[in-house]
Amino acid sequence: MDLTLILDRCKEGDPLAWEALVRKYQSRVYGIAYHYVGQVEDARDLSQEIFVRIYQNLRDCSGEEMFLPWIIRISRNACIDHLRRRKARWHGKEVALDDIAALPDHGRTPADQWAADTRKRLIHRALKELTDLNREMILLKDIQGLQLGEISSLLRVPLGTVKSRCNRARVELARKVIALNGE
């Protein structure tokens, strides 16, 4: 179903359209929440809170092309609010691979799967060691796939600042991966 049609029907109060919208974006919203709070249950609760905010502010959404950045902005702000309420910053902890890995690809050999899982764990460990600012840049640009201009408007910083922050974040991530891989 076309996103514009879903949004229009949601604004008219269609519960089936709202369900379709939630199903379409629930994993993305959960992923953002999980990357910020680092705990499965907190991320689930926060995802529900985010969808309540989305529903309450749906009339403010200006159109299909701005919907994803709008949803990410709401998600990010809800996560920051949550962290402020907890009076703590995001802190990493060891997470079971089952919690972060997608469904297994049965087409791979066990050795291939093991190598891929090892790389994922290495990247996840390296992400936890990044500064909050650099982790957020990687999350928005590389994990959520936002364009630099979208990140600029989301964070309300100049485009050049976003470019340099993204570059610094990638360099820091690469250094952390290399250091952790040498252990």
SULLINFEN-V238822 format. One record per residue. N is the residue number from 1. SS is DSSP state (H for helix, E for strand, - for the rest). PHI is phi in radians with two decimals (NA if undefined). Layout:
n=N ss=SS phi=PHI
n=N ss=SS phi=PHI
//
This chain:
n=1 ss=- phi=NA
n=2 ss=- phi=-1.15
n=3 ss=H phi=-1.06
n=4 ss=H phi=-1.06
n=5 ss=H phi=-1.14
n=6 ss=H phi=-1.05
n=7 ss=H phi=-1.09
n=8 ss=H phi=-1.07
n=9 ss=H phi=-1.21
n=10 ss=H phi=-1.11
n=11 ss=H phi=-1.14
n=12 ss=- phi=-1.48
n=13 ss=- phi=1.66
n=14 ss=- phi=-1.29
n=15 ss=H phi=-1.17
n=16 ss=H phi=-1.22
n=17 ss=H phi=-1.16
n=18 ss=H phi=-1.08
n=19 ss=H phi=-1.07
n=20 ss=H phi=-1.10
n=21 ss=H phi=-1.14
n=22 ss=H phi=-1.09
n=23 ss=H phi=-1.06
n=24 ss=H phi=-1.18
n=25 ss=H phi=-1.98
n=26 ss=H phi=-1.13
n=27 ss=H phi=-1.23
n=28 ss=H phi=-1.17
n=29 ss=H phi=-1.12
n=30 ss=H phi=-1.08
n=31 ss=H phi=-1.05
n=32 ss=H phi=-1.10
n=33 ss=H phi=-1.05
n=34 ss=H phi=-1.13
n=35 ss=H phi=-1.15
n=36 ss=H phi=-1.44
n=37 ss=H phi=-1.67
n=38 ss=- phi=1.29
n=39 ss=- phi=-2.32
n=40 ss=H phi=-1.04
n=41 ss=H phi=-1.15
n=42 ss=H phi=-1.08
n=43 ss=H phi=-1.15
n=44 ss=H phi=-1.13
n=45 ss=H phi=-1.09
n=46 ss=H phi=-1.14
n=47 ss=H phi=-1.06
n=48 ss=H phi=-1.11
n=49 ss=H phi=-1.09
n=50 ss=H phi=-1.10
n=51 ss=H phi=-1.17
n=52 ss=H phi=-1.12
n=53 ss=H phi=-1.10
n=54 ss=H phi=-1.07
n=55 ss=H phi=-1.08
n=56 ss=H phi=-1.17
n=57 ss=- phi=-1.96
n=58 ss=H phi=-1.00
n=59 ss=H phi=-1.17
n=60 ss=H phi=-1.38
n=61 ss=- phi=-1.26
n=62 ss=- phi=-1.53
n=63 ss=- phi=2.80
n=64 ss=H phi=-1.05
n=65 ss=H phi=-1.18
n=66 ss=H phi=-1.77
n=67 ss=H phi=-1.16
n=68 ss=H phi=-1.09
n=69 ss=H phi=-1.05
n=70 ss=H phi=-1.12
n=71 ss=H phi=-1.13
n=72 ss=H phi=-1.16
n=73 ss=H phi=-1.08
n=74 ss=H phi=-1.09
n=75 ss=H phi=-1.10
n=76 ss=H phi=-1.06
n=77 ss=H phi=-1.10
n=78 ss=H phi=-1.13
n=79 ss=H phi=-1.16
n=80 ss=H phi=-1.11
n=81 ss=H phi=-1.03
n=82 ss=H phi=-1.07
n=83 ss=H phi=-1.13
n=84 ss=H phi=-1.13
n=85 ss=H phi=-1.10
n=86 ss=H phi=-1.33
n=87 ss=- phi=0.97
n=88 ss=- phi=-2.59
n=89 ss=- phi=-1.62
n=90 ss=- phi=-1.02
n=91 ss=- phi=-2.29
n=92 ss=- phi=-1.37
n=93 ss=- phi=-2.65
n=94 ss=- phi=-1.14
n=95 ss=- phi=-2.06
n=96 ss=- phi=-1.06
n=97 ss=H phi=-1.02
n=98 ss=H phi=-1.05
n=99 ss=H phi=-1.33
n=100 ss=H phi=-1.96
n=101 ss=- phi=-1.49
n=102 ss=- phi=-1.29
n=103 ss=- phi=-1.00
n=104 ss=- phi=-1.16
n=105 ss=- phi=-1.55
n=106 ss=- phi=-1.31
n=107 ss=- phi=-1.42
n=108 ss=- phi=-1.57
n=109 ss=- phi=-1.38
n=110 ss=H phi=-1.00
n=111 ss=H phi=-1.16
n=112 ss=H phi=-1.10
n=113 ss=H phi=-1.10
n=114 ss=H phi=-1.10
n=115 ss=H phi=-1.11
n=116 ss=H phi=-1.14
n=117 ss=H phi=-1.13
n=118 ss=H phi=-1.12
n=119 ss=H phi=-1.11
n=120 ss=H phi=-1.07
n=121 ss=H phi=-1.10
n=122 ss=H phi=-1.10
n=123 ss=H phi=-1.10
n=124 ss=H phi=-1.09
n=125 ss=H phi=-1.10
n=126 ss=H phi=-1.14
n=127 ss=H phi=-1.06
n=128 ss=H phi=-1.14
n=129 ss=H phi=-1.56
n=130 ss=- phi=-1.26
n=131 ss=- phi=-1.15
n=132 ss=H phi=-1.00
n=133 ss=H phi=-1.11
n=134 ss=H phi=-1.20
n=135 ss=H phi=-1.09
n=136 ss=H phi=-1.13
n=137 ss=H phi=-1.08
n=138 ss=H phi=-1.11
n=139 ss=H phi=-1.05
n=140 ss=H phi=-1.24
n=141 ss=H phi=-1.43
n=142 ss=H phi=-1.61
n=143 ss=H phi=-1.57
n=144 ss=- phi=-1.52
n=145 ss=- phi=1.31
n=146 ss=- phi=-1.29
n=147 ss=- phi=-1.34
n=148 ss=H phi=-1.02
n=149 ss=H phi=-1.11
n=150 ss=H phi=-1.16
n=151 ss=H phi=-1.14
n=152 ss=H phi=-1.02
n=153 ss=H phi=-1.26
n=154 ss=H phi=-1.11
n=155 ss=H phi=-1.54
n=156 ss=- phi=1.02
n=157 ss=- phi=-2.27
n=158 ss=- phi=-1.07
n=159 ss=H phi=-1.02
n=160 ss=H phi=-1.07
n=161 ss=H phi=-1.13
n=162 ss=H phi=-1.10
n=163 ss=H phi=-1.05
n=164 ss=H phi=-1.20
n=165 ss=H phi=-1.13
n=166 ss=H phi=-1.09
n=167 ss=H phi=-1.11
n=168 ss=H phi=-1.09
n=169 ss=H phi=-1.13
n=170 ss=H phi=-1.14
n=171 ss=H phi=-1.12
n=172 ss=H phi=-1.10
n=173 ss=H phi=-1.07
n=174 ss=H phi=-1.07
n=175 ss=H phi=-1.12
n=176 ss=H phi=-1.14
n=177 ss=H phi=-1.09
n=178 ss=H phi=-1.09
n=179 ss=H phi=-1.13
n=180 ss=H phi=-1.23
n=181 ss=H phi=-1.20
n=182 ss=- phi=-1.37
n=183 ss=- phi=-1.19
//
